[in-house]
Amino acid sequence: MAQRPPLKNVTAALGITGILAVGLVACGGGGSSPATSGSTEAATPAASSASTGATPSTAASTAAAAAAPVDGTLTAPGTKLKAGEPAVTHTNTGKDKADPKYTEAVFTSTLTGVVAGTPDDFAKFKDAAKYAGQTPYFVSVSHRMDSLSKVSLGISEPRVTAQLKDGSDAQSLMVFGAFDQCNSTRFATTGTGDALTLVVGSTMVSCQVFLAPAGDEVTTVEYTDSKYVYANYSDNPYLKNPISWTK
């Protein structure tokens, strides 16, 4: 991704420790190519789609899960937010809304945490030496599903990227064996068989891990609508004007 103009420095934790009652969790990343690492633990991606491992919920109704989509009043491209302030986002499957398989979901997404780890967090990795001079940052975003156009388990949550002091994208890290500081939750599900679906109104937290070189830090988190499939890639208005969260 092209370099962006320098951004104002903020503390490593973005000063939002107080809003971390939600618990830390992680996101995956666009931007630069993700690094990967093995561990002595079983291979479990820290960031995975909302449809994987969703927990059943007997409280929500199938009718609520298949509620009609909202009117499309998404947060405008270029909107600048503070940590803890929500944005309305969306994801979909397919490009053509006339396709019977097309599915769309709308979410309320909120940055809930940006927390710096330490180099010791890499100690359990077999290839820990390759991360010398890097600090992991755990970026947590909460997503409430506001609408789902049809019964589905196949919709993934919106994803974000993280930026360093100079505005360039921080490298994302896809890990095998989760960090203790980075835990994700899933949307609730309801129904059985062909009616099994994600629950509208339920919330998940996604935690992603990003890397910052020594002396640098994650200062901004951006949403570029990378999980929404447009008929043409250039139709995405968030590519050049992302929604951003800072302190």
N, C-alpha and C positions, 0 to 999 in steps of 0.2 A: 504493500500500500504506500502511496506517495506520502512524503513527510508533510506534516501539518505545521502551521506556525507554532512557535513556542507557547506553552501553556503555563499558567501561574502555578508555582510549586505549592503543594500542600503536604501535610504530614503523611507518613507512611500509612497510617490507618485512616486517613482522610477525616480524622476527627469524629468518626461516627461509631465509636465503640459503644456509646450509650444506646444505639438503636439495634444492637445485635441480640436482642432478646429472642429473635427468630432462630438463631443458631446459624453457624456458618455452613455454607454449602457452595457448590461450584458450578461454573459454567464451562463451555467449551469454546473454541474461538475461531473466528475468521482471521483476517489479517495475515500475519506471517505464518509459515508452515509450522504445525505443531511439532514439538520435540516429543519423543517417547522414551520411556524408561521401563526396564523390568525391575521386579522386586522379588523377594523370597516368598511373598504372599501369592495367593491365587490371582489370576488375571481378572481384574474388575475395573473397567474404565470408571474414573471418577465422575466423568460427565457422560450421561447417557440420555436417550430420548425419554420423554414423559411416558410413552406407551410401555416401556420395559419395566417389568416388576411392579406394576401398579397394584395397590392394595384394594381388595374388595370393600365396598361400603354398602351396608344394608339400609342406611338412613336415607340416602338420596333416591329419588324416583327416576325410572327410565325416561319419563316424559321430560323431566328437568334436564336430563343429560342430552336430550335431542332438541333442546330449545332452539328457536329460530335465531339466526345471527343478528347482532345489533346493527344499527344503521350505518356503520362504517365511519363513525366520528373518531378516527385515529388521532393520536397526538401528532401535531404537524412536524414535518421535517425541519431540522435546525433548532428545535426546542432545547433550551438549556435548563437543566434541573439540578437541584441539590439532592444529595443522598437522602433517601427516605421519601422523596416526592415521586408519585406514580406517573406512568405513561401508559397510554392505551396502544397496544401492539397487536399483531396478528401473524398467523402462519396458515399454510394451506397445503393441500396435495393436488397436483394437477394444475394446468394452465387455463382450461376452458370451463367456465362456470356452467355451461350447458351440458357438460359431461356428467352422466349419472354418478360417476365415481368421485367427482370433485367434492372436496370437503374443506371447510374453512373454520378456523376458531379465532376468537378475539380474547385478549387477555388484558388484565391490569398488571403491569410489570413495575417492580420497585427495586432499586438498588438498596440492599440492606447491609452490606458489609464489604470493605476492602481492607484486608488485614495482612500485614507483612509477616512472613515466617522468618526463619534463620537458615544459614547454610547447613546446620545440623539436621534439618528436615530431610536432607537427601541421603543421610547416613545409611539407611536401610537399602538403598539402591545398589545393585551390583556394579553399576557404572557411575557411581557417585562422583568420581573424579571429573567427569565431563561437565559437571555443574559447578565446578570451582569458580568463585567470583560472582555467582548468581544468587539472587534472593527470590524465593517463591512468594507470590502474592495470591491470597485466596479471595476471590471475588464472588460474592453471593447475591443472587437476584431472586426475589419472590415473584411468582406468577399466579394470579387468580384467573381461572377460566371463566370468562363472562358469557361466552356463547359458543355453541358447537352446531354446525349446520346439519349434521346427521349423526346417527349412532356410529361411533368410531373409537378405535384404540390407536389409530395410526397417525395421529397428529403429534408433532413434537413441539416443545416449548420454544419461544423466541430465544435467540442467543446474542451475546454481546462480545465486544472486544475491549481490550484495555490499552491505554496509552501511557507512554513515559513522559518525562519532563519536556522533551522537545516536540511532543505531539506525535511521534512515530509509534507504530503499534508494538506493544510488548509481545514477545513470543509466547504462544500458549503451550502448555505442557499437558499431554495426555498420559496419564499414569496408569500403571498396572499395579494395583494395591493402593488404596486411598490414603491420603494424608489424614491424620487424626483431626486436624483443624478444618477439614473440608468434607462436609457431609451433605448429601442431597436427599430430598424426599420426593414422593411421587403424587400425582393426582389420584384421587379416589376413583374407584370404578363401581359400576352397578350393572345388574342384569346377568344373564347367562347365555351361552351359545352365541347365536348370531346377534343377540340383543346386548351382549356385553359391551360396555362403552365407558368412556371417561365421564366424570360427573361435572356438569356445569355448576359453578359456585365453589368447587374445591380448589385448593391451593397446593402448589409444590414449591420447593426451593431448589435452585440449580446452583452448584458451586463449581467454578472453573479455576484452574491454576494458571498463572502467568508468571513469566520470569523477568526480573529487572537486573541489569548488570550492577556491580558494586558501585556505589555512589549515585545511583539513579533510583527511581521509584515510580510506581503506578500512581498517576495523578488524576486520570479521567477514565470513565467507562462509557462506551458508545454502543448504540443500537443502530445497525445499518439495514435492518429488515432482510437479513441474509437467508432467513428460513421461509420467506414468502416467494413463491414462484410466479414471476411475471411472464407474460407472453414474450416479451423481449427484455433481456437483461438490463438494457439502458432505460427501461421504463421505471425502474426503481428510484423514487425521488429521494430516498434516504442515503443513497450511495455517496453523494457529494455533500449532503446536508443531514448528517446523522443526528439522532437525539443523543444528548450527552448528559452525564451526571458528574458533578464535582462536589467538593466540600461545601 
